[in-house]
Amino acid sequence: MKYEIVTTHKIIDLLGGVRPAAKKLDCGPATVANWKKKSKIPRWWLLPIETVANENGIPLKLIEGALVFQEGPKKSGSSLA
C-alpha cells in the first residue's frame, strides 16, 4: 500500500472549498479559512476530517498525525515510461 501526504489546501479543495468543508465539519467558514491561510490544521481536527472525507468517498487516512491519501496497489503492466 502506498501513501501520499495531503496538504491543507488540497484537503480543503477535496472537501469542496472553504464553505462546503465548514458545513461538512459543522464549524464556521472562518475556521476553515484560517487553516487555509496558515496552511495548518489543528491536530484535534484531523480525526473529524478523516471521518468526513471517508463519508464523502475521499480516501484519506490519519497515520502518525498526518492525513494521507491511501493509494491502492498498482496494476501490473502499468507504467509511466
N, C-alpha and C positions, 0 to 999 in steps of 0.2 A: 504494500500500500504506500502511495506517495502523498505527501502533504505540501501545501504551499501557503505560507503566511499571507494573511489578507490585511491590507492597510485600512485605517479608519475610514478614509474616503471611499474605498471600494465597498466596505461593509454598508455604509450609508446608501451608496448607489444601489447595491443589491437589494436593499430594503425599500427601494423606490424613491429615495431622496429624503430630505430633512423632514418635511411634514408627514409623509406616509410612514417613515421609520418611527417618528414620535408617536403617531397614532397606534401603530402595531405594538410599541413598547409601553404604551399608556403613560407617557411623560410629555412634557411641553416641548414644542419645537425649539425653543431657546436652548434647552438642554442638549439636544442633538446638534444644533448649530454650533454650540460651544465645543463639542467634541471635534467637529469638523475643523473649526478654527484652530484648535490646539493640536490637531492630529493625534488625539489621545482619548481613549475611552476608559473611564474609571473601572478598575478590576471588578467591582461589585455589579457592574452591568454586563459583564461578559457571559455569564450563565443565562440571564434572561435573553440576551441577543442570540445565543446559540439555540435556545428553545424556539424563539420566534422564527428564526431563519429556517430551522428544520420543519416547523409547522407550515412554512410557505415554500417548501421544496428546494431550499437553498442548502447545499451540503456543507455546512460549517460545523467544525468540531473544536471544542475547547481542549487544548493539550498544553500542559505546563504553562498556563497563564497566557496563552495566545490563541486567537481564533485562526483556524487554518481551513483551507479547502481540503476535503478528502477526495483524492482522485482515485478512481477505480484502476484495476490492473490494465496495463497497456495490452492492446490486441496484438497478437503475433503477426508479423509481417508489416506492421505499420511503422513507418519511419519518416523522418523529416529530410532524409538525404536526397 
